Amino acid sequence: MGYLILKNYKPQVVLAAAGIFLMMCGVWLGFGGVLDPTKSSGYLIVDIYNEILRMLSNRIAGLGLSIMAVGGYARYMERIGASRAMVSLLSRPLKLIRSPYIILSATYVIGQIMAQFITSASGLGMLLMVTLFPTLVSLGVSRLSAVAVIATTMSIEWGILETNSIFAAQVAGMKIATYFFHYQLPVASCVIISVAISHFFVQRAFDKKDKNINHEQAEQKALDNVPPLYYAILPVMPLILMLGSLFLAHVGLMQSELHLVVVMLLSLTVTMFVEFFRKHNLRETMDDVQAF
């Protein structure tokens, strides 16, 4: 299995085939049947596919629905320009700092914050390249150092909107909010601070070592079609609702915290109203929701 993946075979097919093979081996080696004897068809291959059907049904109804809701909301944020508004707002304070390598480290931290709400690695990278890359280069940071920091902003998969976090929380038998705030956040905070400090020293050392740095200025570009800056709060809306439900549940004003899918649907509803009141165009507002 590892050999095939290293040879660039499609991992989905390799892992699926390996899973079926391992189930067969388990039966042949005497570890029991795939299904309960009362539910078995009497044919091993049929039992294996019945078990696959059961697992797919359970996961699509639970985990799959959560992942689709998160992915749909992220696409909707990109469609209406809320992601661009967030990048534009968060990148403004960095442009006031004149120390290039402090900005370099701060870019990593800001990028990790943005990554909580802009879950597309390519989308976030493109936005940072347009907004912060020219600023870093103009301050004397090499292009390689600037790209290195931007490329690592999505190196940590954490947050309530990350599909792997949702899956890990389900495997651990926890609500995603509990998993994030009690387990992910403390560890990720230490990692982010450590990596940001490392970027400061490592990138500065490599820039000094490289005698042939090209300090050519990068072209400063503006983001296209940026909506009003208050749109920057819309990608954060799910986290706000999740925190609010946690607080209300803690003080006894709510029986339990909101489910992730409920949070995404509430956020979608609020965003639709914001879009409608801004554009005063019901048809366009409904068309944009198709991205969800």
Secondary structure, DSSP 8 states (H G I E B T S, - for coil): -HHHHHTT--HHHHHHHHHHHHHHHHHHTTS--SS-TTT--S-HHHHHHHHHHHHHHHHIIIIIHHHHHHHHHHHHHHHHTHHHHHHHHHHTGGGG---HHHHHHHHHHHHHHHHTT---HHHHHHHHHHHTHHHHHHTT--HHHHHHHHHGGGSS--STT-HHHHHHHHHHT--HHHHIIIIIHHHHHHHHHHHHHHHHHHHHHHHHH-TT-----------TT---GGGGGTTTHHHHHHHHHHHHHHTTSSSS---HHHHHHHHHHHHHHHHHHHH--HHHHHHHHTT-
